[in-house]
């Protein structure tokens, strides 16, 4: 669920209990809109994650250790200068809204005690992390907002910090049945919509839950309710939530994380609940994969655009080359007419536009009409046909070579698009980008604010029913390494005639069932993953070769057999 004011209130209570009085030992900024503060308190180190991501804005303690850039951004440098060694004096939520303030006490350059604030606004695409000095002026922020970006409020260094405009709603902490009844009376539509419009800090999901608890129907309509009774029931339900903290991750039937919640969601009995000791732990678990996937999507968008543009260029070039190849189809006609004219020069004269000559290559020697340039002699006309023949032959040879080259490039680009879709970590995306940089598709990254050296990515690992390990590559670098470090008699698999991962069954002589499992994985991690039946070739690794000068990930193989299988969508082991 989005981090609404009610949930932020629960989180604030946790953070206040854990961090207030703690010393800030370290500040890192893994992303432009994300900070991690290492705070020492109670003999423990706590990692406080603050994110202003448009999709995943939040604050909670985390167990994830993220890699920062080689050169920290300016906000990170300022925070290190001002608050490292300082102590957290207060953590509070502002006006039951989605604003969290972290108050930090430290000693300035003159040795005087100073107080500064880190203001975290969690408001969707308008989310921000703002560092405010003791005088109330902004020192810096994760996102700078100019007057051309917003006519309501600027966020720039040196300006006085102003809170976002209030919405005039009832704060959730002070809701009374009388105030709520007055607010919803006269409104139409669903009860939950009226509650969300009237109470500050309540998201749509929470409002539906309150309506469900109040009436037994999350979609109950106001015109079917007594406003006073409905308002009292909603206010009582809201008051009950405050004492019902039960952090959980809500999961779909396939065990994918659907949402997180601070309390039981009775309106969603279809979702299974995985309980956690703290709300921070539940949020950390929920956002771990979702946030990583969102970051990868964001960072891979430029590479996807480059690959798609180049693939489309190759497709256009291929169409032109195939058209040129078809245009060379008259090559044999030019040769024949040149030879017939050479053998029968006496039958043509300068000034003629056409002459009919016997075709002695065919039985019965049928007559063939040969067009002539009336300005040329018969011999010059014959030479003209031979030149046309030579030009068409050269064009066919060149077009065939270009078609082969362009087709190989198109296959490579489509393969990289397939690999890009498998990227789940920074290391995998970085490896793919470096490969494209070497081949000139992407300009080298000259920005010093790049990530620190990342460990090499690893192939996906699966365990077959027989207990055998099956390894599946996720990019060309992994594919090459996986294939050519495998033992000669290990089984190697690949989707036939389409981009896909290299797959190796560890150990020799696997049984047929294991080969079938590996083939289904090879199908799942190929461009044919959405098909019901995918052809997959398999052979021994010793029959797989890499041609000299071939692009990364490209191999040729022999002695293969082909299986037609349905893709296996299962996830790799952690």
C-alpha angles and dihedrals in degrees: 000000000000114000099262125182094264093054091043088054090058091046092048091056091053094047093046091053094046104037113026108111092020125131120241106231101170143013124200132174109202092172134025090253100034134080132185118198118196105213124186113210135147092007092302137099114234124193111214112198118202116184129182093183111145092231101033108029108162150122126228144125113275139197092204119108108206128196116242129208123275090244112038117228119255094258091055092049091050093049091049090052096046108033110023104116091017124122130238104243099176143359115198143163116233119232095330087291132124093274123111122190123198111195115205128192120202142145118263129218091281093052094251121136112253134183124212134172135224105206116200115196112191103192110136114254089359093059117133145169110223126187110209127192127224090264091060094251124129115254095184142317141209089245123029113211118202129193089259089058097045132015091192104058136359121212109198135136111273096024121113111258114247124185120240114273114278118245096216093240128141110266108244090231092061103039114142125184090242095052093044093048090052091049098049098037110109094020119118135208128043120358092230092057091052090050092049090049093048107039124064117229097022118123124206091257093052091045090054090050091051091049090050092050092045099047108009090247123085089202097047113149125231094226088062093050137071102243094217094049092043092049092051092048092049092046091050091048091050092049089050092054091060091066096039103076107163110151115211146157113231114220134196123232090271089054094249113143109258100174146326128240140186092219141020114294104217090176091065107052089154091072121081116225125227107195126218132191093237137022089237091059092048092049092045091053093046097047097039095088098022095053093045091050091048092050092048091049090050095048095042095052093088093048091047090053092050093048093046093048093050092045091053090048090053091050091053091046091049091053091053092047092050089049089052090050091054089048090061091061090100090063094103091046091056092049093048094050092047092052094045091049092048090051093048106037090139091064094060131064134192110268095036117124096200141006131191114226132182114254102224091183091074131060113264090020098248116206118260123202110230117194115221136199102237091211092060132072120245090258092050090049090053090051090049090057092048090051090050089050092050092047092050091047092051090046091052092049092047093044091050091051092046092047090053092048095045092046090052091050092048091050089050093050092047088049091052091050087054090048091048089058089057095053110117102157138049090244093057093047091046092052091051092048093049090053091051090047091055091052093048099246094114127035114244114262105251093175111115090208090083128133121277117256107299123210115252114273118248130224120253115269126213133175118221123217087257090059093252119139117239118197122202123191121225102195140014094268091053091043093054093045093045094049100044097042091052119102116262094247097045116110116255124196138189136168108262118255096344139087113275149127126292109242127199129187106215113232132025131286103014118191122255093258091057091048089051091051091050091048091054089052091049088052092048092052096049136081087264093063093118094054123097094225124029126183111233124187121211132185140146115289091240089068092057115094136177114222116231111269094010120151119260112284095019117124140157124217143183140195089048130158124203130227125189108216144162113248117259108226098192120133124247121254118265 
